């Protein structure tokens, strides 16, 4: 079975993604600097996630059809902590016209 996130991407097109500057490549982390916008001296944001219609600059493909994170191995902590099949996941899937995932699926 193909992982449902690879045909989804709804979370990457729904939330503002803020994280510590220490996760950025210029401060010893791994998130590429070209995908980051400064927020404060201590916080940065994934480019594209603060728009009225958010879409992370690292999202590739089309939401609901074929989607992937272009920096999956280097994604920031909020993305690592987001749980597929969680209540938040299912809310954004529904917002994008996708069915909720069954509990216990992942």
N, C-alpha and C positions, 0 to 999 in steps of 0.2 A: 504494500500500500504506500502510495506517495504521501509524504508529509503534507498535511493540509495548509501549512504556511506557504508552501511553494506555489500555491494557486490562489493565495489570499492577498497579503500585503495591506490589509485594512488598517492595522495598527500604525503602519508607516505613513498612512495618509489620514490620520485622525488626531494625533497628539503632538503637543509641543514637547521636545526632548531636550531638557536641560541637564547638565552634569558638571562635575568638577573640572576645572581647567587642568588638573593633574592627569586627566585621562587623555588629554590632547598630546599629539606627537611632539610638539614644541616644549612640553613640560614633562617629558618622560613617559607619556602614555602611548597609546597606539592609534587613536582616532586621527585620521589625516587632517592637517590644518586647513586644506582647501574646502572642507565640508563643515567647518565650524564658524560660528559667529560669536563674538564676545558679548557677554551680557553684563558681567561685573568683573572685578579683579579676580574673583574666585569661581565664577560660573560661566559656562559657555553653552551654546545651543547648536543642535544640528541644523544646518542651513536648510531652509524651506519649511521648517516645522512651525514657524510663527506666523504663517500666512492665514488669511481668512479661510482658505481651503488648504490645510496643511498637506504637504507631500515632501517627505524627507529626500534630500538630494542624493542619498545613497540608495534609494529604492529604484530597482530596475524592473522593467516589465509593466504589465497592466494589472491593476487591482482587480481581483476576482477571477483572473484568467491564468496568468503566469507571472509570478512576482518573486523577487529575491532581494536580499540586502547585498549591495555591492561591496560592503566592508564587513561582512558577517563575522569574520575572525577578529576584527578590530572594533566592533560596535561598542558603544558606551554602555555603562552599567544599567541605565533605565531600560534599554533594549534587551539586555541579558536577563533582566529580572522579570520582564513581561511574560506571563504564562499563557501559552496557547490553551484555549479551552476555558480560561478563567471568565468570570463575569464580565470584566472589562473587554476581553477579547470578543466574547459573544455580543456585547452591546455594539461594538464597532463593526463587527461582521454584519449584523442586522442593518446598521446605518448604511452600509454599502450594498445592501440587497443580497447578502450571502446568508445561508442558513447557519444557525448556531451549531457549534460542535457538541457532540454528546459528552456528558460528564464521564470521566474515567477513560476517555479515548486516548489521551496523551499522558 
